[in-house]
Amino acid sequence: MNGVSQLTDEHVVNGISLQFANMIRDEVKLDAKLAEGNWKVNSVWTGQTGSRSVISDSRIGGDDISRNFTIDMDQPHELCGGNGYASPQEHLLAALSGCFIANFSAVCALRNISLSSIRIHMSGTTDMRGLFDIGDGENSHFKDIKFIVTVSGNARPEELQSVFDHVVKISPNLGGVGSATAFQTELSISND
């Protein structure tokens, strides 16, 4: 799937090369294993309620890809934090929005729909009683997440609705948060 450098196609929709997108689609049709993405993040506590996550090498379609990004997070003062960075909850909402935008723009490109804008307003409600060990088994999970997507492009409203419905269904992040994702958890205790 590393064929980006050989592309000569000038047909680009929403900044996406349709030649490349269709090449990936054809490869995945032949071998479903090429559709698998394996993402890696290593996080460390930085004090108080802060953390730093380092995105390292990942795999897409069986190919190793080099990734080198750092994300710092913190909680607001009201949750005992230093308020130095966006909270993990805000990062989660941003990740949901970013995943939706990436998928929406790509599906539109594959359907030859040119977009002029995508905007998302996302909000969610959590219950902090679980965090503070108050109540009868309360958890701090998001109780609800609401997002409003506003788009404009060269398609009829029903075409954009069709893309929207499809992306809500296939988005890895929306699906993972909105369904029973199988989390595999493990505690490892070190003596350092």
LUMGU-443231 format. One record per atom (N, C-alpha, C, O): residue in three letters; atom name; x negated, y negated, z. Coordinates in steps of 0.1 Angstrom, whole numbers, plus 5000, padded with zeros to 4 digits. Layout:
# residues N
 res atom   xx   yy   zz
 ALA   CA    X    Y    Z
...
***
This chain:
# residues 192
 res atom   xx   yy   zz
 MET    N 4992 5012 5000
 MET   CA 5000 5000 5000
 MET    C 4992 4987 5000
 MET    O 4997 4977 5002
 ASN    N 4979 4988 4998
 ASN   CA 4970 4977 4998
 ASN    C 4968 4971 4984
 ASN    O 4957 4969 4979
 GLY    N 4979 4969 4976
 GLY   CA 4978 4965 4962
 GLY    C 4979 4950 4960
 GLY    O 4982 4946 4949
 VAL    N 4978 4942 4970
 VAL   CA 4981 4928 4969
 VAL    C 4971 4921 4959
 VAL    O 4975 4913 4951
 SER    N 4959 4925 4959
 SER   CA 4949 4918 4951
 SER    C 4950 4921 4936
 SER    O 4945 4913 4928
 GLN    N 4958 4931 4932
 GLN   CA 4959 4934 4918
 GLN    C 4972 4928 4912
 GLN    O 4974 4930 4900
 LEU    N 4979 4920 4920
 LEU   CA 4992 4915 4915
 LEU    C 4989 4903 4906
 LEU    O 4981 4894 4908
 THR    N 4997 4902 4895
 THR   CA 4996 4891 4886
 THR    C 5010 4885 4883
 THR    O 5011 4875 4876
 ASP    N 5020 4890 4889
 ASP   CA 5034 4886 4888
 ASP    C 5035 4871 4892
 ASP    O 5031 4868 4903
 GLU    N 5042 4864 4884
 GLU   CA 5045 4850 4888
 GLU    C 5059 4848 4893
 GLU    O 5063 4837 4897
 HIS    N 5067 4859 4893
 HIS   CA 5081 4858 4898
 HIS    C 5081 4859 4913
 HIS    O 5079 4870 4919
 VAL    N 5083 4848 4919
 VAL   CA 5082 4847 4934
 VAL    C 5096 4841 4938
 VAL    O 5100 4830 4932
 VAL    N 5102 4847 4948
 VAL   CA 5115 4842 4953
 VAL    C 5113 4840 4968
 VAL    O 5109 4850 4975
 ASN    N 5115 4829 4974
 ASN   CA 5114 4826 4988
 ASN    C 5099 4828 4993
 ASN    O 5097 4832 5004
 GLY    N 5090 4826 4984
 GLY   CA 5076 4828 4987
 GLY    C 5071 4842 4987
 GLY    O 5060 4845 4990
 ILE    N 5080 4851 4982
 ILE   CA 5077 4866 4982
 ILE    C 5076 4870 4968
 ILE    O 5084 4868 4959
 SER    N 5064 4877 4965
 SER   CA 5062 4883 4952
 SER    C 5071 4895 4950
 SER    O 5070 4905 4957
 LEU    N 5080 4894 4940
 LEU   CA 5089 4905 4937
 LEU    C 5082 4917 4932
 LEU    O 5086 4928 4934
 GLN    N 5071 4915 4925
 GLN   CA 5063 4926 4920
 GLN    C 5057 4934 4932
 GLN    O 5058 4946 4932
 PHE    N 5052 4927 4942
 PHE   CA 5047 4934 4953
 PHE    C 5058 4940 4961
 PHE    O 5056 4952 4966
 ALA    N 5069 4933 4964
 ALA   CA 5080 4939 4971
 ALA    C 5086 4951 4965
 ALA    O 5088 4961 4971
 ASN    N 5087 4951 4952
 ASN   CA 5092 4963 4944
 ASN    C 5082 4974 4944
 ASN    O 5086 4986 4944
 MET    N 5069 4971 4944
 MET   CA 5059 4981 4944
 MET    C 5060 4988 4958
 MET    O 5059 5001 4958
 ILE    N 5061 4981 4969
 ILE   CA 5062 4987 4982
 ILE    C 5075 4996 4982
 ILE    O 5075 5007 4987
 ARG    N 5086 4990 4977
 ARG   CA 5099 4998 4977
 ARG    C 5097 5011 4969
 ARG    O 5102 5021 4974
 ASP    N 5091 5011 4958
 ASP   CA 5089 5023 4950
 ASP    C 5080 5033 4957
 ASP    O 5083 5045 4957
 GLU    N 5070 5028 4964
 GLU   CA 5061 5037 4972
 GLU    C 5069 5044 4983
 GLU    O 5067 5056 4986
 VAL    N 5077 5036 4990
 VAL   CA 5085 5041 5002
 VAL    C 5095 5051 4997
 VAL    O 5098 5061 5004
 LYS    N 5101 5049 4985
 LYS   CA 5111 5058 4980
 LYS    C 5104 5072 4977
 LYS    O 5110 5082 4979
 LEU    N 5091 5072 4974
 LEU   CA 5084 5085 4971
 LEU    C 5079 5091 4984
 LEU    O 5078 5103 4984
 ASP    N 5076 5083 4994
 ASP   CA 5071 5089 5006
 ASP    C 5076 5080 5018
 ASP    O 5071 5070 5021
 ALA    N 5086 5085 5025
 ALA   CA 5092 5078 5036
 ALA    C 5082 5075 5047
 ALA    O 5084 5065 5055
 LYS    N 5071 5082 5049
 LYS   CA 5061 5079 5059
 LYS    C 5055 5066 5057
 LYS    O 5050 5060 5066
 LEU    N 5055 5061 5044
 LEU   CA 5049 5048 5042
 LEU    C 5057 5036 5047
 LEU    O 5052 5025 5048
 ALA    N 5069 5039 5052
 ALA   CA 5078 5029 5058
 ALA    C 5075 5026 5072
 ALA    O 5080 5017 5078
 GLU    N 5067 5035 5078
 GLU   CA 5064 5034 5093
 GLU    C 5054 5023 5096
 GLU    O 5043 5022 5090
 GLY    N 5058 5015 5106
 GLY   CA 5049 5005 5112
 GLY    C 5045 5009 5126
 GLY    O 5054 5013 5134
 ASN    N 5033 5008 5130
 ASN   CA 5029 5011 5143
 ASN    C 5022 4998 5148
 ASN    O 5011 4994 5144
 TRP    N 5028 4992 5158
 TRP   CA 5023 4979 5163
 TRP    C 5016 4980 5177
 TRP    O 5021 4988 5185
 LYS    N 5006 4973 5179
 LYS   CA 4998 4974 5192
 LYS    C 4996 4961 5199
 LYS    O 4993 4951 5192
 VAL    N 4999 4960 5211
 VAL   CA 4997 4948 5219
 VAL    C 4991 4953 5233
 VAL    O 4996 4962 5239
 ASN    N 4980 4946 5237
 ASN   CA 4974 4949 5250
 ASN    C 4976 4936 5258
 ASN    O 4972 4925 5254
 SER    N 4982 4937 5270
 SER   CA 4985 4926 5279
 SER    C 4977 4927 5292
 SER    O 4976 4938 5298
 VAL    N 4973 4915 5297
 VAL   CA 4967 4914 5311
 VAL    C 4973 4903 5319
 VAL    O 4978 4893 5313
 TRP    N 4974 4905 5331
 TRP   CA 4979 4895 5341
 TRP    C 4968 4884 5342
 TRP    O 4956 4887 5343
 THR    N 4972 4871 5341
 THR   CA 4963 4860 5342
 THR    C 4964 4852 5355
 THR    O 4958 4841 5356
 GLY    N 4972 4857 5364
 GLY   CA 4974 4850 5377
 GLY    C 4988 4845 5378
 GLY    O 4995 4842 5368
 GLN    N 4993 4844 5390
 GLN   CA 5007 4839 5393
 GLN    C 5017 4847 5385
 GLN    O 5017 4859 5387
 THR    N 5024 4841 5376
 THR   CA 5033 4849 5367
 THR    C 5029 4849 5353
 THR    O 5036 4852 5344
 GLY    N 5016 4846 5350
 GLY   CA 5011 4844 5337
 GLY    C 5006 4857 5331
 GLY    O 5002 4867 5339
 SER    N 5006 4858 5318
 SER   CA 5000 4870 5311
 SER    C 4994 4865 5298
 SER    O 4998 4855 5292
 ARG    N 4985 4873 5293
 ARG   CA 4979 4871 5279
 ARG    C 4980 4884 5272
 ARG    O 4976 4895 5277
 SER    N 4986 4884 5260
 SER   CA 4988 4895 5252
 SER    C 4979 4894 5240
 SER    O 4979 4883 5233
 VAL    N 4971 4904 5237
 VAL   CA 4963 4904 5225
 VAL    C 4968 4914 5215
 VAL    O 4970 4926 5218
 ILE    N 4971 4909 5203
 ILE   CA 4976 4918 5192
 ILE    C 4964 4923 5185
 ILE    O 4955 4915 5181
 SER    N 4963 4936 5185
 SER   CA 4951 4942 5179
 SER    C 4955 4950 5166
 SER    O 4966 4948 5161
 ASP    N 4946 4958 5161
 ASP   CA 4948 4965 5149
 ASP    C 4960 4973 5150
 ASP    O 4963 4980 5160
 SER    N 4968 4973 5139
 SER   CA 4980 4981 5138
 SER    C 4980 4989 5125
 SER    O 4970 4989 5118
 ARG    N 4991 4996 5122
 ARG   CA 4992 5004 5110
 ARG    C 5005 5002 5104
 ARG    O 5015 5001 5110
 ILE    N 5005 5000 5090
 ILE   CA 5017 4999 5082
 ILE    C 5015 5008 5071
 ILE    O 5005 5007 5063
 GLY    N 5025 5017 5069
 GLY   CA 5024 5026 5057
 GLY    C 5012 5035 5057
 GLY    O 5008 5038 5046
 GLY    N 5007 5038 5069
 GLY   CA 4995 5047 5069
 GLY    C 4982 5039 5068
 GLY    O 4971 5045 5069
 ASP    N 4982 5026 5065
 ASP   CA 4970 5018 5064
 ASP    C 4968 5011 5076
 ASP    O 4977 5005 5082
 ASP    N 4955 5010 5081
 ASP   CA 4951 5002 5092
 ASP    C 4951 4988 5087
 ASP    O 4946 4984 5076
 ILE    N 4957 4979 5095
 ILE   CA 4956 4965 5092
 ILE    C 4950 4957 5104
 ILE    O 4952 4960 5115
 SER    N 4942 4947 5100
 SER   CA 4935 4940 5110
 SER    C 4944 4929 5115
 SER    O 4949 4921 5108
 ARG    N 4946 4928 5128
 ARG   CA 4954 4918 5135
 ARG    C 4946 4912 5147
 ARG    O 4939 4920 5154
 ASN    N 4945 4899 5148
 ASN   CA 4938 4893 5159
 ASN    C 4945 4881 5164
 ASN    O 4942 4870 5159
 PHE    N 4955 4882 5172
 PHE   CA 4963 4871 5177
 PHE    C 4964 4872 5192
 PHE    O 4963 4883 5198
 THR    N 4965 4861 5199
 THR   CA 4967 4860 5213
 THR    C 4980 4852 5216
 THR    O 4983 4842 5211
 ILE    N 4988 4858 5226
 ILE   CA 5000 4851 5230
 ILE    C 4999 4850 5245
 ILE    O 4998 4860 5253
 ASP    N 5000 4837 5250
 ASP   CA 5000 4835 5264
 ASP    C 5015 4832 5269
 ASP    O 5023 4826 5261
 MET    N 5018 4838 5280
 MET   CA 5032 4836 5286
 MET    C 5031 4832 5300
 MET    O 5021 4835 5307
 ASP    N 5042 4826 5305
 ASP   CA 5043 4822 5319
 ASP    C 5058 4820 5322
 ASP    O 5066 4820 5313
 GLN    N 5061 4819 5334
 GLN   CA 5075 4816 5338
 GLN    C 5076 4801 5342
 GLN    O 5066 4795 5346
 PRO    N 5088 4796 5342
 PRO   CA 5089 4782 5347
 PRO    C 5088 4781 5362
 PRO    O 5088 4792 5369
 HIS    N 5085 4770 5367
 HIS   CA 5084 4768 5382
 HIS    C 5095 4774 5389
 HIS    O 5093 4780 5400
 GLU    N 5107 4773 5384
 GLU   CA 5119 4778 5391
 GLU    C 5119 4793 5393
 GLU    O 5127 4799 5400
 LEU    N 5110 4800 5386
 LEU   CA 5109 4815 5387
 LEU    C 5095 4818 5392
 LEU    O 5089 4829 5389
 CYS    N 5089 4809 5401
 CYS   CA 5076 4811 5407
 CYS    C 5064 4810 5398
 CYS    O 5053 4814 5401
 GLY    N 5066 4805 5386
 GLY   CA 5056 4804 5376
 GLY    C 5048 4791 5376
 GLY    O 5052 4782 5383
 GLY    N 5039 4790 5367
 GLY   CA 5031 4778 5365
 GLY    C 5036 4769 5354
 GLY    O 5031 4758 5352
 ASN    N 5046 4774 5346
 ASN   CA 5052 4766 5335
 ASN    C 5042 4762 5325
 ASN    O 5044 4752 5318
 GLY    N 5032 4770 5323
 GLY   CA 5021 4767 5313
 GLY    C 5024 4771 5299
 GLY    O 5019 4766 5290
 TYR    N 5033 4781 5297
 TYR   CA 5036 4786 5284
 TYR    C 5051 4790 5284
 TYR    O 5057 4791 5294
 ALA    N 5056 4794 5272
 ALA   CA 5069 4799 5271
 ALA    C 5070 4812 5278
 ALA    O 5060 4819 5280
 SER    N 5082 4815 5284
 SER   CA 5084 4827 5292
 SER    C 5085 4839 5283
 SER    O 5088 4838 5271
 PRO    N 5084 4851 5289
 PRO   CA 5086 4863 5281
 PRO    C 5100 4864 5275
 PRO    O 5102 4869 5264
 GLN    N 5110 4859 5282
 GLN   CA 5123 4858 5277
 GLN    C 5125 4850 5265
 GLN    O 5131 4853 5255
 GLU    N 5118 4838 5265
 GLU   CA 5118 4829 5253
 GLU    C 5110 4835 5242
 GLU    O 5114 4834 5230
 HIS    N 5099 4842 5245
 HIS   CA 5092 4849 5234
 HIS    C 5101 4860 5228
 HIS    O 5101 4862 5216
 LEU    N 5109 4867 5236
 LEU   CA 5118 4877 5231
 LEU    C 5128 4871 5221
 LEU    O 5130 4877 5210
 LEU    N 5134 4860 5225
 LEU   CA 5144 4854 5217
 LEU    C 5137 4849 5204
 LEU    O 5143 4850 5193
 ALA    N 5125 4843 5205
 ALA   CA 5118 4839 5193
 ALA    C 5114 4851 5184
 ALA    O 5115 4849 5172
 ALA    N 5111 4862 5190
 ALA   CA 5107 4874 5182
 ALA    C 5120 4879 5175
 ALA    O 5119 4883 5163
 LEU    N 5131 4879 5181
 LEU   CA 5144 4883 5175
 LEU    C 5147 4873 5163
 LEU    O 5150 4878 5152
 SER    N 5145 4860 5165
 SER   CA 5148 4851 5155
 SER    C 5138 4852 5143
 SER    O 5141 4853 5131
 GLY    N 5125 4854 5147
 GLY   CA 5115 4856 5136
 GLY    C 5117 4868 5128
 GLY    O 5115 4868 5116
 CYS    N 5120 4879 5135
 CYS   CA 5123 4892 5128
 CYS    C 5135 4890 5118
 CYS    O 5135 4894 5107
 PHE    N 5146 4883 5123
 PHE   CA 5157 4881 5115
 PHE    C 5154 4873 5103
 PHE    O 5158 4876 5091
 ILE    N 5146 4862 5105
 ILE   CA 5143 4853 5093
 ILE    C 5134 4860 5083
 ILE    O 5136 4859 5071
 ALA    N 5124 4868 5088
 ALA   CA 5116 4876 5079
 ALA    C 5124 4885 5070
 ALA    O 5122 4886 5058
 ASN    N 5133 4893 5077
 ASN   CA 5141 4902 5069
 ASN    C 5151 4896 5060
 ASN    O 5153 4900 5049
 PHE    N 5157 4885 5065
 PHE   CA 5167 4878 5057
 PHE    C 5161 4872 5044
 PHE    O 5167 4874 5033
 SER    N 5149 4866 5046
 SER   CA 5143 4860 5034
 SER    C 5138 4871 5024
 SER    O 5139 4869 5012
 ALA    N 5134 4882 5029
 ALA   CA 5129 4893 5020
 ALA    C 5141 4899 5013
 ALA    O 5140 4902 5001
 VAL    N 5152 4902 5020
 VAL   CA 5163 4908 5014
 VAL    C 5169 4899 5004
 VAL    O 5173 4903 4993
 CYS    N 5170 4886 5007
 CYS   CA 5175 4876 4997
 CYS    C 5166 4876 4985
 CYS    O 5171 4876 4973
 ALA    N 5153 4876 4987
 ALA   CA 5143 4877 4975
 ALA    C 5146 4889 4966
 ALA    O 5147 4888 4954
 LEU    N 5147 4901 4973
 LEU   CA 5150 4913 4965
 LEU    C 5163 4912 4958
 LEU    O 5165 4919 4948
 ARG    N 5173 4904 4963
 ARG   CA 5186 4903 4956
 ARG    C 5186 4890 4947
 ARG    O 5196 4886 4942
 ASN    N 5174 4884 4945
 ASN   CA 5172 4873 4937
 ASN    C 5180 4861 4941
 ASN    O 5185 4853 4933
 ILE    N 5181 4859 4954
 ILE   CA 5187 4847 4961
 ILE    C 5177 4838 4966
 ILE    O 5169 4842 4975
 SER    N 5176 4826 4960
 SER   CA 5166 4816 4965
 SER    C 5172 4808 4977
 SER    O 5184 4803 4976
 LEU    N 5165 4807 4987
 LEU   CA 5169 4800 4999
 LEU    C 5163 4786 5000
 LEU    O 5152 4784 4996
 SER    N 5171 4777 5005
 SER   CA 5165 4764 5008
 SER    C 5163 4762 5023
 SER    O 5154 4754 5027
 SER    N 5170 4769 5031
 SER   CA 5168 4768 5046
 SER    C 5174 4780 5053
 SER    O 5184 4786 5049
 ILE    N 5168 4784 5064
 ILE   CA 5174 4793 5074
 ILE    C 5171 4787 5088
 ILE    O 5159 4783 5091
 ARG    N 5181 4785 5095
 ARG   CA 5179 4780 5109
 ARG    C 5187 4789 5118
 ARG    O 5198 4794 5115
 ILE    N 5181 4792 5130
 ILE   CA 5188 4801 5140
 ILE    C 5188 4793 5153
 ILE    O 5178 4788 5158
 HIS    N 5199 4793 5159
 HIS   CA 5200 4789 5173
 HIS    C 5203 4802 5181
 HIS    O 5213 4808 5179
 MET    N 5195 4805 5191
 MET   CA 5196 4817 5198
 MET    C 5196 4814 5213
 MET    O 5188 4806 5218
 SER    N 5205 4821 5220
 SER   CA 5205 4819 5235
 SER    C 5209 4832 5241
 SER    O 5215 4841 5235
 GLY    N 5205 4833 5254
 GLY   CA 5208 4846 5261
 GLY    C 5209 4843 5276
 GLY    O 5204 4833 5281
 THR    N 5216 4852 5283
 THR   CA 5218 4850 5297
 THR    C 5212 4862 5305
 THR    O 5215 4874 5301
 THR    N 5205 4859 5315
 THR   CA 5199 4870 5323
 THR    C 5204 4868 5338
 THR    O 5209 4857 5341
 ASP    N 5203 4877 5346
 ASP   CA 5207 4877 5360
 ASP    C 5194 4879 5368
 ASP    O 5189 4890 5369
 MET    N 5190 4869 5375
 MET   CA 5177 4870 5382
 MET    C 5178 4876 5396
 MET    O 5168 4878 5403
 ARG    N 5190 4881 5400
 ARG   CA 5191 4887 5413
 ARG    C 5183 4900 5414
 ARG    O 5177 4903 5424
 GLY    N 5181 4907 5403
 GLY   CA 5173 4919 5403
 GLY    C 5158 4916 5405
 GLY    O 5151 4923 5412
 LEU    N 5154 4905 5399
 LEU   CA 5140 4900 5401
 LEU    C 5137 4898 5416
 LEU    O 5126 4901 5420
 PHE    N 5146 4892 5422
 PHE   CA 5144 4888 5436
 PHE    C 5150 4899 5446
 PHE    O 5150 4897 5458
 ASP    N 5153 4911 5441
 ASP   CA 5157 4922 5449
 ASP    C 5169 4919 5457
 ASP    O 5170 4922 5469
 ILE    N 5179 4912 5451
 ILE   CA 5191 4908 5457
 ILE    C 5203 4915 5450
 ILE    O 5202 4917 5438
 GLY    N 5212 4920 5458
 GLY   CA 5224 4926 5452
 GLY    C 5223 4941 5452
 GLY    O 5214 4947 5458
 ASP    N 5233 4947 5447
 ASP   CA 5235 4961 5447
 ASP    C 5230 4967 5434
 ASP    O 5238 4970 5425
 GLY    N 5217 4969 5432
 GLY   CA 5212 4975 5420
 GLY    C 5213 4966 5408
 GLY    O 5213 4971 5396
 GLU    N 5213 4953 5409
 GLU   CA 5214 4944 5398
 GLU    C 5201 4945 5390
 GLU    O 5190 4946 5396
 ASN    N 5203 4944 5377
 ASN   CA 5191 4944 5369
 ASN    C 5190 4930 5363
 ASN    O 5199 4922 5363
 SER    N 5178 4926 5357
 SER   CA 5176 4913 5352
 SER    C 5177 4913 5337
 SER    O 5172 4904 5330
 HIS    N 5182 4924 5331
 HIS   CA 5183 4925 5316
 HIS    C 5192 4913 5311
 HIS    O 5199 4907 5318
 PHE    N 5189 4911 5298
 PHE   CA 5198 4901 5291
 PHE    C 5212 4907 5292
 PHE    O 5215 4918 5288
 LYS    N 5222 4899 5297
 LYS   CA 5236 4903 5297
 LYS    C 5242 4901 5283
 LYS    O 5251 4908 5279
 ASP    N 5237 4891 5277
 ASP   CA 5242 4888 5263
 ASP    C 5232 4880 5256
 ASP    O 5224 4873 5262
 ILE    N 5232 4881 5243
 ILE   CA 5224 4873 5234
 ILE    C 5232 4869 5223
 ILE    O 5239 4877 5216
 LYS    N 5233 4856 5221
 LYS   CA 5241 4850 5210
 LYS    C 5232 4843 5200
 LYS    O 5223 4835 5204
 PHE    N 5234 4846 5187
 PHE   CA 5226 4838 5178
 PHE    C 5235 4833 5166
 PHE    O 5244 4840 5162
 ILE    N 5233 4821 5162
 ILE   CA 5240 4815 5152
 ILE    C 5230 4812 5140
 ILE    O 5220 4805 5142
 VAL    N 5232 4818 5129
 VAL   CA 5223 4816 5117
 VAL    C 5230 4807 5108
 VAL    O 5242 4809 5104
 THR    N 5223 4796 5103
 THR   CA 5227 4787 5093
 THR    C 5218 4788 5081
 THR    O 5206 4786 5083
 VAL    N 5223 4791 5070
 VAL   CA 5215 4793 5058
 VAL    C 5221 4785 5046
 VAL    O 5233 4782 5046
 SER    N 5212 4782 5037
 SER   CA 5217 4776 5024
 SER    C 5208 4781 5013
 SER    O 5196 4784 5015
 GLY    N 5214 4784 5002
 GLY   CA 5207 4789 4991
 GLY    C 5216 4790 4978
 GLY    O 5227 4784 4978
 ASN    N 5211 4796 4968
 ASN   CA 5218 4796 4955
 ASN    C 5228 4808 4954
 ASN    O 5229 4813 4943
 ALA    N 5234 4812 4964
 ALA   CA 5243 4823 4964
 ALA    C 5257 4819 4969
 ALA    O 5259 4810 4976
 ARG    N 5267 4828 4965
 ARG   CA 5280 4826 4970
 ARG    C 5281 4830 4985
 ARG    O 5273 4838 4989
 PRO    N 5290 4824 4992
 PRO   CA 5291 4827 5007
 PRO    C 5292 4842 5009
 PRO    O 5286 4847 5019
 GLU    N 5300 4849 5001
 GLU   CA 5301 4864 5003
 GLU    C 5288 4872 5001
 GLU    O 5286 4882 5007
 GLU    N 5279 4866 4992
 GLU   CA 5266 4873 4990
 GLU    C 5257 4871 5002
 GLU    O 5251 4880 5006
 LEU    N 5258 4858 5007
 LEU   CA 5250 4855 5019
 LEU    C 5255 4863 5031
 LEU    O 5247 4868 5040
 GLN    N 5268 4865 5032
 GLN   CA 5274 4873 5043
 GLN    C 5270 4887 5042
 GLN    O 5267 4894 5052
 SER    N 5269 4892 5030
 SER   CA 5265 4906 5027
 SER    C 5250 4908 5032
 SER    O 5247 4918 5038
 VAL    N 5242 4898 5029
 VAL   CA 5228 4899 5033
 VAL    C 5227 4898 5049
 VAL    O 5220 4906 5055
 PHE    N 5235 4889 5054
 PHE   CA 5235 4888 5069
 PHE    C 5239 4901 5076
 PHE    O 5232 4905 5085
 ASP    N 5250 4907 5071
 ASP   CA 5255 4920 5077
 ASP    C 5244 4930 5076
 ASP    O 5242 4938 5085
 HIS    N 5237 4931 5064
 HIS   CA 5227 4941 5062
 HIS    C 5215 4939 5071
 HIS    O 5210 4948 5077
 VAL    N 5211 4926 5073
 VAL   CA 5199 4923 5081
 VAL    C 5202 4926 5096
 VAL    O 5194 4931 5103
 VAL    N 5215 4922 5100
 VAL   CA 5218 4926 5114
 VAL    C 5217 4941 5116
 VAL    O 5213 4945 5127
 LYS    N 5221 4948 5107
 LYS   CA 5221 4963 5108
 LYS    C 5206 4969 5107
 LYS    O 5204 4978 5115
 ILE    N 5197 4963 5099
 ILE   CA 5184 4969 5097
 ILE    C 5173 4963 5105
 ILE    O 5162 4968 5105
 SER    N 5175 4951 5111
 SER   CA 5164 4944 5118
 SER    C 5158 4952 5129
 SER    O 5165 4956 5138
 PRO    N 5145 4955 5128
 PRO   CA 5139 4963 5139
 PRO    C 5140 4957 5153
 PRO    O 5143 4964 5162
 ASN    N 5139 4944 5154
 ASN   CA 5139 4938 5167
 ASN    C 5154 4937 5172
 ASN    O 5156 4940 5184
 LEU    N 5163 4933 5164
 LEU   CA 5177 4932 5168
 LEU    C 5182 4946 5172
 LEU    O 5189 4948 5182
 GLY    N 5179 4956 5163
 GLY   CA 5183 4970 5166
 GLY    C 5177 4975 5179
 GLY    O 5184 4982 5186
 GLY    N 5164 4972 5181
 GLY   CA 5158 4977 5193
 GLY    C 5163 4971 5206
 GLY    O 5164 4979 5216
 VAL    N 5167 4959 5206
 VAL   CA 5172 4953 5218
 VAL    C 5187 4956 5219
 VAL    O 5192 4958 5230
 GLY    N 5194 4957 5208
 GLY   CA 5209 4959 5208
 GLY    C 5213 4973 5209
 GLY    O 5225 4976 5211
 SER    N 5204 4983 5209
 SER   CA 5208 4997 5210
 SER    C 5199 5004 5220
 SER    O 5191 4998 5227
 ALA    N 5201 5016 5221
 ALA   CA 5194 5024 5232
 ALA    C 5180 5028 5226
 ALA    O 5178 5040 5222
 THR    N 5171 5019 5226
 THR   CA 5158 5022 5221
 THR    C 5151 5031 5232
 THR    O 5153 5029 5244
 ALA    N 5144 5041 5227
 ALA   CA 5138 5051 5236
 ALA    C 5125 5045 5240
 ALA    O 5115 5045 5233
 PHE    N 5125 5040 5253
 PHE   CA 5112 5035 5259
 PHE    C 5105 5047 5265
 PHE    O 5111 5055 5272
 GLN    N 5092 5047 5262
 GLN   CA 5084 5057 5269
 GLN    C 5075 5049 5279
 GLN    O 5067 5041 5275
 THR    N 5077 5052 5291
 THR   CA 5070 5044 5302
 THR    C 5060 5053 5309
 THR    O 5063 5065 5311
 GLU    N 5050 5047 5314
 GLU   CA 5040 5055 5322
 GLU    C 5032 5045 5330
 GLU    O 5030 5034 5326
 LEU    N 5029 5049 5343
 LEU   CA 5022 5041 5352
 LEU    C 5008 5047 5353
 LEU    O 5007 5059 5356
 SER    N 4998 5039 5351
 SER   CA 4984 5043 5353
 SER    C 4978 5034 5364
 SER    O 4978 5022 5362
 ILE    N 4973 5039 5374
 ILE   CA 4967 5031 5385
 ILE    C 4952 5032 5385
 ILE    O 4946 5043 5386
 SER    N 4946 5020 5385
 SER   CA 4931 5020 5385
 SER    C 4926 5016 5398
 SER    O 4934 5010 5406
 ASN    N 4913 5018 5401
 ASN   CA 4907 5014 5414
 ASN    C 4897 5003 5412
 ASN    O 4887 5003 5418
 ASP    N 4901 4993 5404
 ASP   CA 4891 4982 5402
 ASP    C 4895 4969 5409
 ASP    O 4888 4959 5409
***
